[in-house]
Amino acid sequence: MTEQFDILVVGAGPAGIAAAVSAAGARKRVGLVDDNPDAGGQIWRGRATQSAAARHWIARLDGSSVTRLQGCRVFDAPAKGTLRAECGGDRRELSYGKLILATGARERFLPFPGWTLPNVMGAGGLDAIVRSGLPVAGKRVVVAGTGPLLLAVAAHLAGRGAKILAICEQAPLRQLIHFGAHLIREPAKVLQGIEYGWATRGARFQTGCWPVEAHGSDKLETVILEQNRKQWEERCDYLACGFHLVPNLELPVLLGCSLESGFVATDDVMRTSVANVFCAGEPTGIGGVELALIEGEIAGLAAAGRTHEAEKLAESRKQRLGFVCALKHATVLDPRLKTIAKDSTLVCRCEDVSFGKLREHANWRDAKLQTRCGMGSCQGRVCGAAAEFLFGWDAAQIHSSIRPPVFPVPVSNLGATGKLNCQDDGPAMAGTSQSKEVE
């Protein structure tokens, strides 16, 4: 099945929604494709807990002419102007004149002994599950890692009745003070921070602090925290741990978009190095919801041919880029985090590859060929970002191994002209540990 659009937007988070709505306002046939069942992305998941800004933009989307393809995951770009997506097990060809990539970001996980225990989760991951209905009232939670997401998650969990024992920010106090000074120019974010602080007022906020071990028999029971080389044990039900965000670059890289400092390079109106391809939101730099919305609007207007209007908004974007730099500085990872994994600690959970095994190799390619690190179901989305930090491996080399399918899909959806005749009881999966990489 082939669907044609003047403008196709991939990703229905804040940037993607703003892009789609802005492009549709120019009377273009616009498609919005996302792998979640509802629009909003990770940050606006769950309508009952959405902010006023989220309700505003989603209402605009609901009232627009945008064709929404929810529950569809783009896994290939087989030809110029065409993407291939899996929607409910079926394959769709999506044809476009202009493409806007708003693929968002994911959490960075750093391995430590016990990080694979049940109830040790990403901060955003636990938040998402709670928004989907997991009861946490009365549960003891430690939130750890780095970045503003920690406070937001802790505040939301506290609002659901969780007992937040501690919020452990790995950055030292001096980095946070510098970041706070920058926020003086962002009164809305200062107010938001105050609200988060009030919501988590019973928790200890500790800087220069991180988890070094998690223990439990069948699930998490205790976590060992370290601060100023002193360690202590906290009994808890959940550890929500995430070391800031890394952009989802699989599709931009597959399309050939140039990268700069680990993000998609764009001009003032969000054009990438590839003709007719735009990019907005976290893949261009981790900058928060407000910046993502502005970039989405700019990309949508520019893709629709309303370049003059897009250029006007570009000035507002420039004013907010300082926040991106300040946040990047505030969340620089402490080098001591490279030492918390033991040789037996798994780094690649899909293929059971340990820290000790990876230390034997000089680079990502060598490790991948010899250990299958990054060749499992997540295709390096977890271990790739961890290895980049732990071993100083070249991020460009990690990204260079991206190839279709960028997500696991049934083999029947890989054929160019129809389904393959699969004899197995279940769907064979491409992009999993059963597939072989071609170098």
Secondary structure, DSSP 4 states (H G I P E B T S, - for coil): -EEEEEEEEE--SHHHHHHHHHHHTTT--EEEEESSSSSSTTTT--GGG--HHHHHHHHHHHTS-PEEEETEEEEEEEETTEEEEEETTEEEEEEEEEEEE---EEE-----TTTTSTTEE-HHHHHHHHHTT---TT-EEEEEEESTHHHHHHHHHHHTT-EEEEEEE-S-HHHHHHHHHHHTT-HHHHHHHHHHHHHTTTSEEEESEEEEEEE-SSS--EEEEEETTEEEEEE-SEEEEEE-EEE--HHHHHHT--EETTEE---TT-B-SSTTEEE-SGGG---HHHHHHHHHHHHHHHHTT-HHHHHHHHHHHHHHHHHHHHHHHHTPPPGGGGGSS-TTSEEETTTTEEHHHHTT-SSHHHHHHHH-TT-STTTTTTHHHHHHHHH---HHHHHHT--S-SS-EEGGGT-SSS-----SSS--EETSTTS----
